[in-house]
Amino acid sequence: MSQVEDFLSAAEEQEIVAAIRTAEKHTSGEIRVHLEAHTDKVHYDRALEVFQGLKMYATEQRNGVLIYVAVVDKTFVIYGDRGIDEVVPVDFWESTRNAMLAKFKQGKFTQGIIDGILKAGEELKAHFPWQEGDVDELSNEISKG
């Protein structure tokens, strides 16, 4: 198996998907996780490519969030769409990043991703609260590259 396939067990992947569902119950924001082994590109640029490839811009309020993890590179990027960037301060993702980083440093990758998802959901709730009629616009499944 590849390093990406070995990074999380099937049960851990399902825990992450459950965390996405939980986070999205309180916000119209959409959260996805993408895993890949390595990129030769700047990680932020690669996260943007993945975001576009997954068509995460196709939300009504442009409020999609991608948590991109490069497993071998040991780095991650939190990328939010322009609808989010237009209404939040520049350091908006700092608390989410810090929550993830604390767990990653302990080798608790699943919990780090879950903590990041839940924190992102909390942060999004303030600016994009869930409202009657909101629908899940994007898949909650983990994508891999």
C-alpha positions in Angstrom: 0.0 0.0 0.0 1.0 3.6 -0.5 2.0 6.0 2.2 -1.3 7.8 1.7 -3.3 4.6 2.0 -1.3 3.7 5.2 -1.7 7.1 6.8 -5.3 6.4 8.1 -7.2 3.2 8.7 -10.7 2.8 7.2 -12.1 3.4 10.7 -10.1 6.6 11.1 -11.3 7.8 7.7 -14.9 7.2 8.9 -14.2 9.2 12.1 -13.0 12.1 10.0 -16.1 11.9 7.7 -18.3 11.9 10.9 -16.4 15.0 12.1 -17.2 16.7 8.8 -20.8 15.9 9.2 -20.8 17.2 12.7 -19.1 20.4 11.8 -21.4 21.0 8.9 -24.5 20.7 11.0 -23.9 24.2 12.4 -22.7 26.0 9.2 -23.5 26.3 5.6 -19.8 26.1 5.0 -18.4 23.0 3.3 -15.3 21.1 4.6 -13.3 18.6 2.7 -10.1 16.7 3.4 -7.6 15.7 0.7 -4.5 13.5 1.3 -1.6 12.9 -0.9 2.0 11.8 -0.4 4.1 14.5 -1.9 4.2 17.5 -4.2 7.0 19.3 -5.9 4.9 22.4 -5.9 4.5 25.1 -3.3 2.0 23.4 -0.9 -0.4 26.4 -0.9 -0.4 26.3 -4.7 -1.1 22.6 -4.8 -3.9 23.0 -2.3 -5.5 25.6 -4.6 -5.2 23.1 -7.5 -6.9 20.4 -5.5 -9.6 22.8 -4.4 -10.3 23.7 -8.0 -10.1 20.1 -9.1 -12.7 19.1 -6.6 -14.9 22.0 -7.7 -15.1 23.3 -4.2 -15.8 26.7 -5.6 -19.2 25.5 -6.6 -20.9 26.4 -3.4 -23.6 29.0 -3.3 -21.8 31.2 -0.8 -18.3 30.3 -1.9 -17.6 29.0 1.6 -15.8 25.8 1.0 -12.7 24.8 3.1 -10.1 22.3 2.0 -7.8 20.7 4.5 -4.9 19.5 2.3 -2.4 17.1 3.9 0.9 16.1 2.2 1.8 13.0 4.2 5.4 12.5 3.2 6.1 16.2 3.2 4.7 16.4 6.7 2.8 19.6 6.0 -0.8 20.8 5.5 -2.7 23.8 4.2 -6.1 25.1 5.2 -7.6 26.8 2.1 -10.8 28.7 2.3 -12.8 30.0 -0.7 -13.2 33.7 -1.5 -16.6 34.0 0.2 -14.8 33.3 3.5 -11.8 35.5 2.8 -14.1 38.4 2.0 -15.6 38.4 5.5 -12.9 37.2 7.9 -9.7 38.6 9.2 -6.4 37.6 7.6 -5.4 35.3 10.6 -8.8 33.6 10.5 -7.4 30.0 10.1 -4.7 30.4 12.7 -6.6 28.8 15.6 -7.6 25.9 13.3 -4.0 25.5 12.1 -2.8 25.6 15.7 -5.3 22.9 16.9 -4.2 20.6 14.1 -0.5 21.3 14.6 -0.6 20.5 18.3 -1.9 17.0 17.6 0.3 16.4 14.6 3.4 17.1 16.7 2.2 14.3 19.1 1.8 12.0 16.1 -2.0 12.0 16.5 -2.8 12.7 12.9 -6.4 11.5 12.9 -7.2 13.5 16.0 -5.4 16.5 14.5 -7.5 16.4 11.4 -10.7 15.9 13.4 -9.8 18.9 15.7 -9.1 21.0 12.7 -12.4 20.1 11.1 -14.4 20.8 14.3 -12.6 24.1 14.9 -13.1 25.2 11.2 -16.8 24.4 11.7 -17.0 26.5 14.8 -15.2 29.4 13.0 -17.4 29.1 10.0 -20.6 29.1 12.1 -20.0 32.7 13.2 -20.0 33.9 9.6 -22.0 31.3 7.8 -24.5 29.8 10.3 -26.6 26.9 9.2 -30.1 28.0 8.1 -33.3 26.2 7.2 -33.0 24.8 3.7 -29.2 24.5 3.7 -28.1 21.4 1.9 -24.8 19.5 1.9 -23.3 20.8 -1.4 -20.1 18.8 -1.5 -19.0 15.3 -0.7 -17.8 14.6 2.8 -15.6 11.7 1.7 -11.8 12.1 1.9 -10.2 12.5 -1.5 -6.7 11.2 -2.3 -4.2 12.0 -4.9 
